[in-house]
Amino acid sequence: MTNKKLTTSAMIASIAEEGQATISAPFGHALVQLAKEHDDIVGMSADLAAYTDLHIFSREYPERFYQMGMAEQLLMSAAAGLAREGATPFVTTYAVFAARRAYDFICMAIAEEKLNVKIICALPGLTTGYGPSHQATEDIAIFRGMPNMTIIDPCDAIDIQQAVPAIYEHDGPVYMRLLRGKVPVILDRFPDYTFEVGKAKLLTDGHDALIISTGLMTMRAVQARDLLEKEGISVAILHSPTIKPLDEKTICHEAAKRNCLVVTAENHTVIGGLGEAVASILMRNAIHRPFRQVGLPDEFLDAGALPTLHDRYEISARSLAYNIASWVKR
């Protein structure tokens, strides 16, 4: 018997559909381009540069890159110190480590002082099959409660490319969820789209349902819309890449002008994320519409292959389309 190395399906980390166009490491390349024009930019990571696409920056600007080792609290504190001296640190780690392990250091050293630190975190929500130790299903809920923190959840490679210079220009701390590696492209179907901090953008119009989505669930919403069109169901999609501050004006406008089902879709627990934030906005503004949340359950999730998990927890395009069709037809 030979000792053959086996691979596990839990290693599958791509969220791209078969044959879907992708761009490799859009964050790393966008940061390199931005750093050519701004010498205050530095890159920092806690032994995860290769897994957050920051290795591209470190190769181009080794003198502006700081490898802090497996010490996330130290990473955030050092970033605060550099920001105080006029640098603009782009700090990368996994979302679970920033949200759970380094929360107090981010809160006290960065957010309270409104320092210009950009925290870029991979493996948000259900984008890894490694189970609860690596699945940051509650990171948005955690950071939404932190004063002065802006929260960004891009939907594809184009969104990431545009978000990098935008968050650099934004004055203050930013937490951005990162899709890493070969990142799918979906916004090329909407050439008029431009990322803006704090703005939601209508991608498609429709009258049977309004999907208010963020992160990779905007990609799923576009894919689900294609499936629903075949059933004669018309769906509008409002992409909200900024979770905090939420674009209350646009959300209210789009929900009020359609007397139809409102569905929120997010790659995050249904507790404390986009769905509850939108529901609160609609209630405060007396906009009464049928309302459904699509998101991850309030539980620790299984390990396994991402396609299987996305179907199991109903955040795949197929699941989203099926559920919306059933809600519309009731």
Stockholm file with secondary structure:
# STOCKHOLM 1.0

chainA/1-330         MTNKKLTTSAMIASIAEEGQATISAPFGHALVQLAKEHDDIVGMSADLAAYTDLHIFSREYPERFYQMGMAEQLLMSAAAGLAREGATPFVTTYAVFAARRAYDFICMAIAEEKLNVKIICALPGLTTGYGPSHQATEDIAIFRGMPNMTIIDPCDAIDIQQAVPAIYEHDGPVYMRLLRGKVPVILDRFPDYTFEVGKAKLLTDGHDALIISTGLMTMRAVQARDLLEKEGISVAILHSPTIKPLDEKTICHEAAKRNCLVVTAENHTVIGGLGEAVASILMRNAIHRPFRQVGLPDEFLDAGALPTLHDRYEISARSLAYNIASWVKR
#=GR chainA/1-330 SS CCCCCCCCGGGCCCCCCTTCCEEECHHHHHHHHHHHHCTTEEEEESSCGGGTTTHHHHHHCGGGEEECCSCHHHHHHHHHHHHHTTCEEEEEEEHHIIIIISHHHIIIIIITTTCCCEEEEESBSSSCSSCTTTCBSSHHHHHHTSTTCEEECCCSHHHHHHHHHHHHHSSSCEEEEECCSEEECCGGGCTTCCCCTTCCEEEECCSSEEEEECTHHHHHHHHHHHHHHTTTCCEEEEECCEEESCCHHHHHHHHHTCCSEEEEEEEEESSSSHHHHHHHHHHHTTCCCCEEEEEECSSCCCCSCHHHHHHHTTCSHHHHHHHHHHHHHC
#=GC SS_cons         CCCCCCCCGGGCCCCCCTTCCEEECHHHHHHHHHHHHCTTEEEEESSCGGGTTTHHHHHHCGGGEEECCSCHHHHHHHHHHHHHTTCEEEEEEEHHIIIIISHHHIIIIIITTTCCCEEEEESBSSSCSSCTTTCBSSHHHHHHTSTTCEEECCCSHHHHHHHHHHHHHSSSCEEEEECCSEEECCGGGCTTCCCCTTCCEEEECCSSEEEEECTHHHHHHHHHHHHHHTTTCCEEEEECCEEESCCHHHHHHHHHTCCSEEEEEEEEESSSSHHHHHHHHHHHTTCCCCEEEEEECSSCCCCSCHHHHHHHTTCSHHHHHHHHHHHHHC
//
